[in-house]
């Protein structure tokens, strides 16, 4: 039987990509939606197609997105805080724009 944590009230630790491995191995073990190269394509599609940019915002706000490059300590580089701020701004803008469109349609029918 495995031994539990020393402190049962300790919050669970986040499970990320393997650290200290080669960039290719760690990057390849990530889910497709956490890879910078894939999300960059969705961002480009989002410029002309709203749902894909919303998908990117949700992914960025729910976890890290990784580059296929290592930082100085040997871990995969991640998208920064600026990306999360941009995701919040885009999400708020999309929600307000959608609410405004719904309001205008309701007003036009009345």
MMTF fields as JSON, N, C-alpha, C and O atoms, coordinates in Angstrom:
{
  "mmtfVersion": "1.0.0",
  "mmtfProducer": "UNKNOWN",
  "numBonds": 439,
  "numAtoms": 440,
  "numGroups": 110,
  "numChains": 1,
  "numModels": 1,
  "chainsPerModel": [1],
  "groupsPerChain": [110],
  "chainIdList": ["A"],
  "bondAtomList": [4, 2, 8, 6, 12, 10, 16, 14, 20, 18, 24, 22, 28, 26, 32, 30, 36, 34, 40, 38, 44, 42, 48, 46, 52, 50, 56, 54, 60, 58, 64, 62, 68, 66, 72, 70, 76, 74, 80, 78, 84, 82, 88, 86, 92, 90, 96, 94, 100, 98, 104, 102, 108, 106, 112, 110, 116, 114, 120, 118, 124, 122, 128, 126, 132, 130, 136, 134, 140, 138, 144, 142, 148, 146, 152, 150, 156, 154, 160, 158, 164, 162, 168, 166, 172, 170, 176, 174, 180, 178, 184, 182, 188, 186, 192, 190, 196, 194, 200, 198, 204, 202, 208, 206, 212, 210, 216, 214, 220, 218, 224, 222, 228, 226, 232, 230, 236, 234, 240, 238, 244, 242, 248, 246, 252, 250, 256, 254, 260, 258, 264, 262, 268, 266, 272, 270, 276, 274, 280, 278, 284, 282, 288, 286, 292, 290, 296, 294, 300, 298, 304, 302, 308, 306, 312, 310, 316, 314, 320, 318, 324, 322, 328, 326, 332, 330, 336, 334, 340, 338, 344, 342, 348, 346, 352, 350, 356, 354, 360, 358, 364, 362, 368, 366, 372, 370, 376, 374, 380, 378, 384, 382, 388, 386, 392, 390, 396, 394, 400, 398, 404, 402, 408, 406, 412, 410, 416, 414, 420, 418, 424, 422, 428, 426, 432, 430, 436, 434],
  "bondOrderList": [1, 1, 1, 1, 1, 1, 1, 1, 1, 1, 1, 1, 1, 1, 1, 1, 1, 1, 1, 1, 1, 1, 1, 1, 1, 1, 1, 1, 1, 1, 1, 1, 1, 1, 1, 1, 1, 1, 1, 1, 1, 1, 1, 1, 1, 1, 1, 1, 1, 1, 1, 1, 1, 1, 1, 1, 1, 1, 1, 1, 1, 1, 1, 1, 1, 1, 1, 1, 1, 1, 1, 1, 1, 1, 1, 1, 1, 1, 1, 1, 1, 1, 1, 1, 1, 1, 1, 1, 1, 1, 1, 1, 1, 1, 1, 1, 1, 1, 1, 1, 1, 1, 1, 1, 1, 1, 1, 1, 1],
  "groupList": [{"groupName": "UNK", "atomNameList": ["N", "CA", "C", "O"], "elementList": ["N", "C", "C", "O"], "formalChargeList": [0, 0, 0, 0], "bondAtomList": [1, 0, 2, 1, 3, 2], "bondOrderList": [1, 1, 2], "singleLetterCode": "X", "chemCompType": "L-PEPTIDE LINKING"}],
  "groupTypeList": [0, 0, 0, 0, 0, 0, 0, 0, 0, 0, 0, 0, 0, 0, 0, 0, 0, 0, 0, 0, 0, 0, 0, 0, 0, 0, 0, 0, 0, 0, 0, 0, 0, 0, 0, 0, 0, 0, 0, 0, 0, 0, 0, 0, 0, 0, 0, 0, 0, 0, 0, 0, 0, 0, 0, 0, 0, 0, 0, 0, 0, 0, 0, 0, 0, 0, 0, 0, 0, 0, 0, 0, 0, 0, 0, 0, 0, 0, 0, 0, 0, 0, 0, 0, 0, 0, 0, 0, 0, 0, 0, 0, 0, 0, 0, 0, 0, 0, 0, 0, 0, 0, 0, 0, 0, 0, 0, 0, 0, 0],
  "groupIdList": [1, 2, 3, 4, 5, 6, 7, 8, 9, 10, 11, 12, 13, 14, 15, 16, 17, 18, 19, 20, 21, 22, 23, 24, 25, 26, 27, 28, 29, 30, 31, 32, 33, 34, 35, 36, 37, 38, 39, 40, 41, 42, 43, 44, 45, 46, 47, 48, 49, 50, 51, 52, 53, 54, 55, 56, 57, 58, 59, 60, 61, 62, 63, 64, 65, 66, 67, 68, 69, 70, 71, 72, 73, 74, 75, 76, 77, 78, 79, 80, 81, 82, 83, 84, 85, 86, 87, 88, 89, 90, 91, 92, 93, 94, 95, 96, 97, 98, 99, 100, 101, 102, 103, 104, 105, 106, 107, 108, 109, 110],
  "secStructList": [7, 7, 7, 7, 7, 1, 7, 6, 6, 1, 7, 7, 7, 7, 7, 7, 1, 7, 1, 1, 1, 7, 2, 2, 2, 2, 2, 2, 6, 1, 7, 4, 4, 4, 5, 2, 2, 2, 2, 2, 2, 2, 2, 2, 2, 2, 6, 6, 7, 2, 2, 2, 2, 2, 2, 2, 2, 2, 2, 2, 2, 2, 1, 7, 7, 3, 3, 3, 3, 3, 7, 6, 6, 1, 1, 3, 3, 3, 7, 7, 2, 2, 2, 2, 2, 2, 2, 2, 2, 2, 2, 2, 2, 2, 2, 2, 2, 2, 2, 2, 2, 2, 2, 2, 2, 2, 2, 2, 2, 7],
  "xCoordList": [0.85, 0.0, 0.889, 1.86, 0.567, 1.427, 1.152, 0.035, 2.2, 2.107, 1.517, 1.939, 0.55, -0.079, 0.824, 1.919, 0.383, 1.192, 1.322, 0.475, 2.387, 2.602, 1.519, 1.112, 1.062, 0.027, -1.236, -1.285, -2.254, -3.456, -4.242, -5.107, -3.944, -4.65, -3.92, -4.362, -2.811, -2.045, -2.827, -3.332, -2.928, -3.662, -2.928, -1.711, -3.655, -2.997, -2.012, -2.242, -0.941, 0.071, -0.331, -0.88, -0.041, -0.334, 0.582, 1.763, 0.035, 0.823, 1.088, 0.163, 2.342, 2.711, 3.51, 3.579, 4.109, 4.925, 6.182, 6.563, 6.828, 8.054, 9.105, 9.243, 9.835, 10.881, 12.232, 12.391, 13.198, 14.552, 14.745, 15.811, 13.748, 13.908, 14.175, 14.102, 14.478, 14.716, 13.427, 12.331, 13.572, 12.404, 11.437, 10.225, 11.931, 11.059, 10.249, 9.048, 10.882, 10.175, 9.113, 7.996, 9.45, 8.483, 7.354, 6.187, 7.69, 6.689, 5.761, 4.552, 6.32, 5.512, 4.538, 3.528, 4.83, 3.948, 2.761, 1.875, 2.727, 1.627, 0.393, 0.512, -0.801, -1.997, -1.924, -1.29, -2.551, -2.458, -2.928, -2.404, -3.906, -4.465, -3.615, -3.978, -2.501, -1.583, -0.305, 0.631, -0.248, 0.951, 0.795, -0.23, 1.822, 1.805, 1.561, 0.802, 2.197, 2.063, 0.62, 0.153, -0.081, -1.474, -2.374, -3.226, -2.183, -3.036, -2.786, -3.691, -1.575, -1.287, -2.13, -2.588, -2.331, -3.195, -4.633, -5.311, -5.095, -6.451, -6.594, -7.654, -5.541, -5.583, -5.745, -6.556, -4.98, -5.107, -6.494, -7.069, -7.039, -8.403, -9.418, -10.454, -9.108, -10.011, -10.174, -11.154, -9.22, -9.34, -10.51, -11.051, -10.89, -12.025, -13.138, -14.165, -12.963, -13.946, -13.982, -13.071, -15.031, -15.131, -14.966, -14.268, -15.569, -15.484, -14.051, -13.758, -13.17, -11.815, -11.053, -10.243, -11.287, -10.609, -11.157, -10.42, -12.439, -13.002, -12.387, -12.123, -12.16, -11.5, -10.102, -9.717, -9.356, -8.007, -8.073, -7.273, -9.008, -9.142, -9.404, -8.81, -10.286, -10.618, -9.402, -9.125, -8.68, -7.493, -6.44, -5.845, -6.207, -5.184, -5.57, -4.708, -6.848, -7.278, -7.387, -7.428, -7.434, -7.572, -6.257, -6.235, -5.18, -3.894, -2.802, -3.026, -1.634, -0.483, -0.462, -0.944, 0.111, 0.371, 1.881, 2.515, 2.458, 3.91, 4.492, 3.906, 5.677, 6.477, 7.324, 7.51, 7.823, 8.715, 10.164, 11.044, 10.396, 11.72, 11.898, 10.929, 13.138, 13.437, 13.915, 14.566, 13.579, 14.113, 15.47, 16.0, 16.033, 17.369, 17.446, 18.505, 16.333, 16.345, 15.992, 15.899, 15.797, 15.533, 14.075, 13.752, 13.178, 11.736, 11.213, 11.817, 10.098, 9.489, 9.045, 8.509, 9.275, 8.802, 7.291, 6.706, 6.66, 5.204, 4.78, 5.549, 3.534, 2.972, 2.902, 2.677, 3.09, 3.173, 1.844, 0.775, 1.96, 0.796, 0.088, -1.137, 0.851, 0.242, -0.761, -1.786, -0.476, -1.415, -2.71, -3.792, -2.605, -3.803, -4.618, -5.848, -3.929, -4.629, -5.35, -6.511, -4.664, -5.288, -6.488, -7.496, -6.394, -7.509, -8.715, -9.848, -8.485, -9.593, -10.243, -11.469, -9.419, -9.953, -10.788, -11.895, -10.264, -10.999, -12.294, -13.325, -12.232, -13.423, -14.496, -15.666, -14.105, -15.064, -15.65, -16.858, -14.798, -15.275, -16.288, -17.332, -15.989, -16.903, -18.23, -19.285, -18.189, -19.422, -20.269, -21.483, -19.632, -20.369, -20.94, -22.092, -20.153, -20.624, -21.792, -22.755, -21.716, -22.805, -24.059, -25.16, -23.9, -25.049, -25.695, -26.92, -24.878, -25.406, -26.189, -27.254, -25.671, -26.378, -27.723, -28.725, -27.738, -28.989, -29.974, -31.157, -29.49, -30.34, -30.943, -32.135, -30.122, -30.604, -31.651, -32.619, -31.466, -32.439, -33.764, -34.833, -33.695, -34.915, -35.616, -36.84, -34.845, -35.416, -36.059, -37.105, -35.461, -36.0, -37.321, -38.181, -37.487, -38.721, -39.85, -41.025, -39.495, -40.523, -41.204, -42.089],
  "yCoordList": [-1.178, 0.0, 1.231, 1.291, 2.229, 3.408, 4.355, 4.458, 5.032, 5.978, 7.288, 7.783, 7.854, 9.114, 10.287, 10.093, 11.502, 12.679, 12.878, 12.431, 13.549, 13.824, 14.74, 14.598, 15.665, 16.602, 16.311, 16.637, 15.714, 15.377, 16.603, 16.491, 17.778, 19.0, 19.775, 20.847, 19.23, 19.867, 19.772, 18.705, 20.911, 20.843, 19.958, 19.795, 19.388, 18.529, 19.34, 20.517, 18.718, 19.378, 19.276, 18.271, 20.345, 20.351, 19.374, 19.258, 18.687, 17.758, 18.421, 18.704, 18.662, 19.311, 18.378, 17.177, 18.924, 18.091, 17.654, 18.279, 16.617, 16.175, 17.276, 17.968, 17.431, 18.445, 17.779, 16.602, 18.533, 18.02, 17.061, 16.457, 16.9, 16.03, 16.903, 18.129, 16.279, 17.059, 17.764, 17.3, 18.887, 19.664, 18.865, 18.996, 18.045, 17.269, 16.257, 16.113, 15.562, 14.55, 15.155, 14.643, 16.251, 16.892, 17.521, 17.424, 18.151, 18.814, 17.791, 18.009, 16.685, 15.65, 14.982, 14.426, 15.029, 14.387, 15.269, 14.824, 16.511, 17.419, 17.102, 16.583, 17.413, 17.3, 18.333, 19.375, 18.066, 18.951, 20.364, 21.32, 20.517, 21.839, 22.664, 23.798, 22.127, 22.871, 23.262, 23.758, 23.049, 23.355, 24.712, 24.999, 25.535, 26.873, 26.869, 27.694, 25.952, 25.937, 25.687, 26.285, 24.818, 24.516, 25.7, 26.088, 26.275, 27.393, 28.624, 29.435, 28.776, 29.898, 29.8, 30.815, 28.591, 28.388, 28.782, 29.42, 28.401, 28.762, 30.282, 30.835, 30.954, 32.412, 33.028, 33.935, 32.541, 33.057, 32.796, 33.663, 31.609, 31.306, 32.194, 32.554, 32.538, 33.356, 34.761, 35.434, 35.217, 36.553, 36.637, 37.714, 35.482, 35.485, 34.55, 34.457, 33.86, 32.879, 32.899, 32.387, 33.487, 33.708, 32.509, 32.626, 31.366, 30.252, 29.781, 29.352, 29.854, 29.359, 30.266, 29.775, 31.565, 32.458, 32.256, 32.396, 31.928, 31.616, 30.339, 30.247, 29.359, 28.127, 28.433, 27.916, 29.269, 29.631, 30.34, 30.05, 31.256, 31.968, 31.006, 31.131, 30.055, 29.089, 28.226, 27.978, 27.771, 26.943, 27.741, 27.23, 28.98, 29.808, 30.084, 30.095, 30.305, 30.622, 29.4, 29.551, 28.206, 27.005, 26.264, 25.262, 26.732, 26.064, 26.675, 27.639, 26.11, 26.619, 26.124, 25.034, 26.954, 26.593, 26.652, 27.616, 25.633, 25.48, 25.657, 25.249, 26.286, 26.382, 25.12, 24.394, 24.862, 23.729, 24.174, 23.865, 24.904, 25.409, 25.279, 25.344, 25.096, 24.981, 26.323, 27.096, 26.589, 27.777, 27.454, 26.362, 28.394, 28.208, 27.054, 26.448, 26.744, 25.653, 24.3, 23.301, 24.258, 22.987, 22.617, 21.521, 23.512, 23.259, 23.9, 24.829, 23.401, 23.988, 25.421, 25.707, 26.323, 27.697, 27.717, 26.914, 28.666, 28.783, 30.148, 31.109, 30.211, 31.513, 32.323, 31.762, 33.626, 34.485, 35.061, 34.72, 35.948, 36.604, 37.481, 37.6, 38.091, 38.942, 38.154, 38.698, 36.888, 36.063, 35.848, 35.845, 35.668, 35.485, 36.775, 36.739, 37.919, 39.204, 39.407, 39.815, 39.124, 39.248, 38.325, 38.699, 37.121, 36.172, 36.71, 36.586, 37.303, 37.874, 39.017, 39.098, 39.905, 41.033, 40.535, 41.024, 39.567, 39.03, 38.343, 38.478, 37.612, 36.918, 37.916, 37.753, 38.943, 39.969, 40.677, 40.904, 41.024, 41.688, 40.811, 41.299, 39.531, 38.621, 38.465, 38.415, 38.386, 38.248, 39.511, 39.428, 40.685, 41.947, 42.082, 42.483, 41.756, 41.86, 40.917, 41.293, 39.708, 38.739, 39.21, 39.124, 39.705, 40.21, 41.387, 41.504, 42.253, 43.399, 42.935, 43.477, 41.942, 41.421, 40.809, 41.015, 40.069, 39.468, 40.566, 40.492, 41.57, 42.696, 43.386, 43.692, 43.63, 44.326, 43.472, 44.014, 42.159, 41.283, 41.284, 41.315, 41.25, 41.282, 42.62, 42.677, 43.683, 45.036, 45.19, 45.829, 44.621, 44.724, 43.97, 44.381, 42.88, 42.085, 42.714, 42.442, 43.549, 44.132, 45.325, 45.918],
  "zCoordList": [0.0, 0.0, 0.0, 0.754, -0.848, -0.931, 0.222, 0.729, 0.61, 1.711, 1.198, 0.153, 1.915, 1.533, 1.866, 2.394, 1.564, 1.864, 3.371, 4.144, 3.77, 5.185, 5.746, 6.899, 4.938, 5.35, 4.548, 3.362, 5.148, 4.38, 3.914, 3.045, 4.49, 4.112, 3.02, 2.606, 2.562, 1.5, 0.195, -0.153, -0.544, -1.814, -2.807, -2.715, -3.75, -4.744, -5.579, -5.855, -5.968, -6.79, -8.251, -8.701, -8.974, -10.405, -11.114, -10.786, -12.07, -12.86, -14.198, -14.958, -14.475, -15.721, -16.588, -16.328, -17.61, -18.483, -17.76, -16.771, -18.213, -17.576, -17.627, -18.636, -16.549, -16.512, -16.644, -16.321, -17.117, -17.23, -18.386, -18.503, -19.242, -20.407, -21.614, -21.535, -22.707, -23.915, -24.307, -23.995, -24.991, -25.385, -26.218, -26.045, -27.11, -27.975, -27.177, -27.403, -26.255, -25.464, -24.581, -24.508, -23.902, -23.015, -23.828, -23.448, -24.922, -25.754, -26.396, -26.478, -26.847, -27.49, -26.529, -26.96, -25.228, -24.252, -23.876, -23.147, -24.359, -24.042, -24.882, -25.992, -24.351, -25.189, -26.316, -26.15, -27.439, -28.599, -28.298, -28.871, -27.411, -27.138, -26.17, -25.858, -25.691, -24.824, -25.551, -24.924, -26.855, -27.642, -28.322, -28.941, -28.196, -28.756, -30.259, -30.769, -30.963, -32.418, -32.85, -33.819, -32.149, -32.491, -32.148, -32.946, -30.954, -30.557, -31.412, -31.608, -31.923, -32.817, -34.088, -34.613, -34.576, -35.744, -35.406, -36.211, -34.214, -33.801, -33.65, -33.944, -33.196, -33.083, -34.469, -34.657, -35.431, -36.802, -37.366, -38.025, -37.113, -37.554, -36.832, -37.393, -35.588, -34.784, -35.308, -34.989, -36.113, -36.679, -37.661, -37.91, -38.213, -39.137, -38.686, -39.358, -37.573, -37.108, -35.583, -34.933, -35.012, -33.576, -32.657, -31.65, -32.947, -32.004, -31.72, -30.604, -32.698, -32.445, -31.489, -30.702, -31.533, -30.596, -29.19, -28.214, -29.075, -27.759, -27.199, -26.0, -28.059, -27.636, -27.084, -26.036, -27.79, -27.34, -25.99, -25.101, -25.828, -24.553, -23.403, -22.333, -23.625, -22.57, -22.235, -21.061, -23.243, -22.989, -22.226, -21.276, -22.63, -21.972, -20.525, -19.646, -20.268, -18.905, -17.998, -16.777, -18.556, -17.723, -17.492, -16.779, -18.072, -17.85, -18.696, -19.428, -18.588, -19.317, -20.755, -21.064, -21.629, -23.019, -23.182, -22.754, -23.796, -23.826, -25.22, -26.223, -25.248, -26.465, -26.599, -25.622, -27.764, -27.98, -27.769, -28.573, -26.672, -26.314, -24.811, -24.054, -24.384, -22.966, -22.418, -23.12, -21.145, -20.495, -19.877, -20.081, -19.124, -18.552, -17.56, -17.398, -16.895, -15.92, -16.538, -15.824, -17.847, -18.523, -18.636, -19.095, -18.226, -18.347, -19.624, -20.16, -20.096, -21.283, -20.988, -19.917, -21.955, -21.816, -21.955, -22.682, -21.232, -21.245, -21.755, -21.731, -22.218, -22.553, -21.269, -20.196, -21.362, -20.188, -19.73, -20.235, -18.755, -18.159, -19.191, -19.17, -20.089, -21.111, -21.956, -22.367, -22.213, -22.974, -22.2, -22.787, -20.879, -20.052, -19.996, -20.044, -19.893, -19.885, -21.224, -21.251, -22.319, -23.642, -23.765, -24.363, -23.206, -23.266, -22.5, -22.966, -21.339, -20.561, -21.332, -21.409, -21.908, -22.666, -23.849, -24.074, -24.602, -25.746, -25.315, -25.974, -24.21, -23.721, -23.307, -23.655, -22.566, -22.137, -23.357, -23.425, -24.315, -25.53, -26.265, -26.697, -26.405, -27.106, -26.369, -27.001, -25.049, -24.266, -24.405, -24.593, -24.312, -24.443, -25.852, -26.015, -26.864, -28.246, -28.504, -29.172, -27.987, -28.158, -27.435, -27.98, -26.217, -25.457, -26.183, -26.212, -26.765, -27.502, -28.731, -29.028, -29.441, -30.613, -30.228, -30.913, -29.146, -28.675, -28.284, -28.616, -27.587, -27.179, -28.401, -28.418, -29.421, -30.62, -31.359, -31.892, -31.396, -32.057, -31.294, -31.904, -29.977, -29.156, -29.336, -29.45, -29.36, -29.517, -30.885, -31.001, -31.922, -33.268, -33.418, -34.196, -32.688, -32.755, -31.947, -32.195, -30.987, -30.112, -30.73, -30.114]
}
